[in-house]
Each structure stands twice: as C-alpha cells, then as structure tokens.
Amino acid sequence: MILLTALPSTRVCMSSKHQIDKLLEEYEVPQVVKDYFPCGWHHFDSEGRPLCVLRLG
C-alpha cells in the first residue's frame, strides 16, 4: 500500500524534473515522419485506448 501512495508524487516529480508537459506541448512531428507515416488519431476504443488510423495504399 505504501508503494501505491508514493507513485503519483514520484511521477509528478519526474514529470517536472524532465519537463514532460513542456515537451508534449511543444513537440512537432518531423516532416519526414509526416510524409512516410501518415496517420491520425480517431477517438477511443471500448477500453479507453486511443485509435490510430493508418492510410494504406
């Protein structure tokens, strides 16, 4: 039980230390990825996982 209560504060500390929120806000996908891996996020499945739609062909 002690481990479960310690995890959220550890994540917050780790997130602020490595500026994860800033990275998620400012990250821009490189053009080569956009050109050769076209896809898009489309809602969520029944278990809450994000769905990635890939364009094939």
C-alpha positions as CSV (number, residue, x, y, z in Angstrom):
1,M,0.0,0.0,0.0
2,I,2.9,2.4,0.7
3,L,4.1,1.9,-2.9
4,L,0.8,2.8,-4.4
5,T,0.6,6.1,-2.5
6,A,4.2,7.0,-3.4
7,L,3.8,6.5,-7.1
8,P,1.8,9.6,-8.0
9,S,4.1,12.0,-6.3
10,T,7.1,10.3,-7.9
11,R,5.5,10.7,-11.3
12,V,4.8,14.4,-10.7
13,C,8.4,15.0,-9.5
14,M,9.8,13.1,-12.5
15,S,7.5,15.0,-14.9
16,S,8.5,18.4,-13.6
17,K,12.2,17.4,-13.5
18,H,12.3,16.4,-17.1
19,Q,9.8,19.0,-18.3
20,I,7.5,16.4,-19.8
21,D,4.5,18.7,-20.0
22,K,6.5,21.3,-22.0
23,L,7.7,18.5,-24.3
24,L,4.2,17.3,-25.0
25,E,3.0,20.9,-25.7
26,E,5.9,22.0,-27.9
27,Y,6.8,18.8,-29.8
28,E,6.3,19.0,-33.5
29,V,6.4,15.9,-35.7
30,P,9.3,16.0,-38.2
31,Q,8.3,16.4,-41.9
32,V,9.8,13.0,-42.9
33,V,7.5,11.3,-40.4
34,K,4.5,13.1,-41.8
35,D,5.5,12.2,-45.3
36,Y,6.2,8.5,-44.8
37,F,3.9,7.6,-41.9
38,P,0.6,9.3,-42.5
39,C,-1.9,8.5,-39.8
40,G,-4.4,10.2,-37.5
41,W,-5.9,9.7,-34.0
42,H,-9.6,8.9,-34.0
43,H,-11.5,8.7,-30.7
44,F,-11.0,5.7,-28.3
45,D,-12.0,2.1,-28.3
46,S,-14.3,0.5,-25.8
47,E,-11.5,0.1,-23.2
48,G,-10.3,3.7,-23.5
49,R,-7.3,3.1,-25.7
50,P,-6.6,5.7,-28.4
51,L,-7.2,4.5,-32.0
52,C,-4.6,5.3,-34.7
53,V,-6.0,5.2,-38.2
54,L,-3.4,4.4,-40.9
55,R,-3.8,5.4,-44.5
56,L,-2.7,2.5,-46.7
57,G,-2.2,2.5,-50.4
